[in-house]
């Protein structure tokens, strides 16, 4: 993508945009590095399959509203969507003046290309003028479309610093996408792999081994270690998400994430304050620990699903994640049935026989085998995905 400010007697900015895409490539001028209140130009396939240039404006983190190329100072859905941001006088005088001209388009081997001149004012939440030295962040995206309607973008780019049209430069990427990808990978690892392992060991291998480590039962050491790593991983992922967004942003995924973090911090605090196993009120801790653990796991899975939906530009991540959750549920059901059958056969007390220990270990190993296959597939998908 390139932009060149025209010199008198000509006026406006000449833009050139090209890239491989199934539907469109686009760039936008923004006051920040996130989507919302951005002046956008789209180079994409229209409803007839021809390449066309369109101007659009985004309000919040929603699909941008396309602006007709032939404009008149009348109130339309586009003006209504942005008139709350600026006075109506400025909407009529600034948003509707100017047009696109000298449009040239191409589509060669899936590479879309557009060259055009725009005399429109650059409109963002804080700017509605054509001042050539005004500084903006540059955003670039590409994605697919259906009958001329753009879909969620598949990848994006934002400049690391603001730039002006009068100062030609090669603008480096800010690299922030790596932060949100790392956030997704850490949360997936914590709550879809580490957490289930810690819970399975505590529930199903508690009586399967009398081996000691550091003066404690081996299952207890594994449970404490794995769940501690889960909590630390969640904290790191939370910090990465806040750093990426630059602060709080309301949404279902964000609210669920905060609940997960709070409950994840409460669990080790309760465990640290627990009474001895023989204490008459020990059952209170046991029930509280169990209820919080189940609630936390369910909330974490919901959080992972809502987060994956925001990243699933490829269209297959949610399906794989569904298989991931189904595999975990299947193995949990099998282990629960075996534990109940074994408890009924043994009268509910005493150590487990060695052959039954082997069965438990095999089930956990089977779970981990399938779990790692799903995990690796999703980590690869997250590495190729983009946060919307």
N, C-alpha and C positions, 0 to 999 in steps of 0.2 A: 504494500500500500504506500502511496506517495501523495503529497499535497503540495501544490505550488500556487502561491499568491500572485495573481495576475497584476500587471502594471498598467497604468493609464496609457492609452485611452480605454483599454479593457478593464473590467472590474470583476471581482469574484474570486473563487478558488477553483483551480483545476485539480480534480481527484483522479487517481488511477488505483484500481483495486482488482486483484485477481487471486485465485487460489483454487485448489481441488475441493469440490463439494458436491453432495448429492442434491442440494437444493438452493443454497445461498451462501454467500460470504458477506460480512458486514463490518463496518467500523462505526465508532461513535465517539463524540466528544463529551467528557464528563468532568464534574467537579471533584470526583473521588475515583477510587479504583474499583468500585462496586457498581452493579447494575442499579439503575433508578435515576429518573430525571436526567436522561441523556439524549443528546441530539444524534440520531442514527441515520446512516445511509446503507441501504441494502442493495446488493447485486445478486439477483437470483432468478429462478425460473418462475414465470407467471402461469396462469391457468391454462394457457395454450402451449406451454413448454418452451416458449422463447425467453431469452435473457432480457431482463428489464431492470431499471434503476428505480428505487423508491426511497422516499424519506420517511422517517418514523420518529416517534418520541416514546420513551418508556416512563411510566409512572410506577414507582416502586419496583418490586421484583416480580413483575408480571410481563406477559407478552407485549411488545411495543405496538402502538397504534399507528398504522400506516397513514401518511398524509398524501392526498392527491397531488399530482404534479401540476395540474392547472388549478390555481387557487383563486378564491374570491373571498373578500372580507365578510363572510357569513358565518353564522354559528353552526358548527357541526359537532359530531361526537368527539372529534379530535380536540377542538377548541374547548369543549366542555370538560374534557379529561384533564386539561392543563390550566383552565382559567382560574382555578382555585390557587394556583401557584403565583400568578401575576395579575395585576389589574386588567380589566377587560380592554381598556384603551391600548395597553401594550400588546394584548393578544391580537387585536385587529391590525395595529400598525406594524408590529414586528413579525408575528408568526405567519401572516398571510402574504407578506410582500415577497417578491422575488420568485425564481423558478429554476428548474434545471434545464440546461441547454447543451448542445454539442455532445449528445449522448452517443457513445459507440460501445457496442457489446460484442462478446464472443463466447463460444462454448466449444472448446477443442479437447477431445479425449477426457471429458469430465472436469476440465479446468475452466472455471467461469472467469470472465474478465469484463470490466466496465471502466470506461473513461468518460467523464462528464465535467461540466462547469456548473457550480452552484453560486448563486448570488443571494442565497438565503442567509439571514442572520443566524449565528450560532446560538441556540437556545438551550440553556440548562436551568437548574433551579435558582442559580444566582446570576445568570447572564442572559441577555436577550439583545445583543448588539453585534455589530460586525467589526469590532475593534481588532485589528490584525495582531496586536501584541498581547492579547488576552491569553492567559495560560490555561491549558486543559490537560487532563489525562486522556490518553488514547486507548480505546478499547477495541479489540478485534475478536470476531467469533466466526464460526461456520457451522452449518447444520443442514438438515434435510427439510423438504417442504412437500406439501400435498395439495395439488390443484392451486398452486400459487400462495397457499397459506403456510407460513414458516412454522416449523416445529422447534422443540427445545434444542438449543445449540449443543454440539458435540465436543467442542473444545473452545477455549478462549485465551485471551492474552490481554494484559494491561501493562502500560508503560510504568517504569519505576519512578518517573518524575513527570511533572507537568511540562508541557512544551507549547511553543508559539508557532504560528504559521510563518512568521517572519524569520525564524531561526532554524534552517534546515539542519537535521541531525539524524543519526541512527539511534533510535530509542531502544534501550535494553528492556527486557521483560523484568517485572518485579519479582517473579518467582514465587508469588503467594499461593499459586495453585498447589505447589508441593506441600504447603502447610496443611491445606484442607485434605489433601490425599493422605498425608501422614495421620491426620486426625481420624479419618475413616478406617485406615488400616489398624490403628491402635485399638479403637473401640471394637472392631470386628474380632481382633485377636483376644481382647480381654473378655468379652461377654459371650462369644460363640465358641471359644476354645478353652481358655484358661478357667473361666467360671464353671462350666459344666464338669471339667475334670476335677476341680476342687470339691464340688458338690457330690459327685459320684464317689470319690474316695471317702468322704466323710460318712456318706449314707450306706454304701454297699460294701466297702472294704474294712469297715471299723472292726468287725469281728473275724475278718479273714486272715489276720496275721498278728502274731505276738512279737514281731521284730521291734526292737527299740533303737532309737537314735537320739543322741543327746539327752538320754534319760527319759524320753517321751516315746509313746507309740509311734511307729513309722507313719501310719495313716494321718495322725495328728500333725506331724511335722510337714508332711506333703500338703495337707489341707491349708495350714497356716501360711506356708511359703507361697503356694499358688494363689491364694486369695489376696495375700499382701501385694504380690506382683500385679494382680488385677486392679486393685485400688490405685496403686502408683501409676499404672498405665492409663487409667481413667483420668487421673489428675493431669497428667501430661497432655492427653488428648483434649481435655477441657481448655487448658491454657493455649494450645495451638488454635483451637476454634475461636477463642476470644481475640487472639492476635490477628487472625485472618480477617475477622469482621471489624476489628477496631473498636469493639464495645458490644453492648447488648443489642440483639435484634429479635423482636418478638416472632414466635412461630411455634407450632406444635412440637417440632423436633427439638427446638431450644428448651422449651419448658420440660419436656420429658428428660432431656439430658441433665438439666439441673436437679430434677428429682432423683435421677440415678446417682448423681454425684453425692447428694446429701445422704441418701440411704447407704451408699458405699462407705461413707465416712462414719456413719452411725454404727455399722456392724462391728468394726474392730474396737471401737470405744466400748460397746457393750461387752464384747469378748474380754477386754482387758479388765472390766469391772465385775466379771462373773464370780459367783460364789463357788465353793468347793462342790464336787459331784455329790457328796453325801449331805449337803445342806438341805433342810426341809423345804426351802423356797427355790431350790435349783430349777424346778419345773417352770417357774416364771421366765427364767432366762432361756431355757430350752424352747419354749413356745414363741417367745419374742424373737429369738434368733431364727427360728424356722419361718415364721410369718414374714419377717422382713426379708429373709433370703428369697423366698418364693416371689414376693411382691417385687423385689429388686430385679430378679431374673426376668419376670414378665415385662416390667417397664424397660429394661435394657434391650430386650428383643424388639419391643415396639420402637424404641429409639433407633436401633440399627436399621429397621425396616424403613422408617421415615427418612432417615439420612441417606440410605441407599437409593430411595426413590428420587432424591434430589440429585444424585450422581448418575442415575441410570440413563445416560444419553444413548448408550448402545442398544438398550431395549432387552437385554438378557440377564442383567445383574439381579433383578428382582426375582426372576424365575429360579436362578441358581440359589439365591438366598432362601427361597421357599423350600427348595430341596434340602438345603443345609439344616433349616429348622425342623423339617420333617424327619431327617435322619436322626437328629438328636432326640426328638420325641419318641421315635420308634425304639431306639436303644434304651431310653429311660423306662419305657413301658416293659420291655423285656427284662431289664434288671430288677424292676419293681416286682414283677410277677415271680421271678426266680427267688427273690429275697423272701417274699411272703410264703411261697411254697416250701422253701427250706426252713423258715421259722416254724411253720406248722408241723413239719416232719420232725424237727428237733425239739419241739416243745418250747421254743423261744428263748433258750438259754444255752450257755456253754460255748466253747470255741467251735469254729467251723472246721469240718474235716478237710484234709489237704486236697482231695479231689474236687471239693466244692470251691476251695480257694482258687484252684486252677481255672475253674469255669468263670469265676468273677474276673480274674485277670484277663482271660481271653475276651470277655465281653467288653472290658474297658479298652483292650488293644484293638478290637474290631471297631469300636466307636472312634478311637483316635485315627485309625486308618482312613475311614470315610470322612471324618472331620477335616483332616489335613488336606484331602483331595478337594473338598469344597472350599476350604480356606485359601489354598493356593490359587484356585480359579478366580475367586473373588478379589484377591489381592492384585492379580494381574489385571482384572477388569477395572479396579479402582485406579491403578496406575495409568490406564488409558482414558479414564472418564474425566468429566468436568463437573464442578459444583455449580448448580444454577441458583 
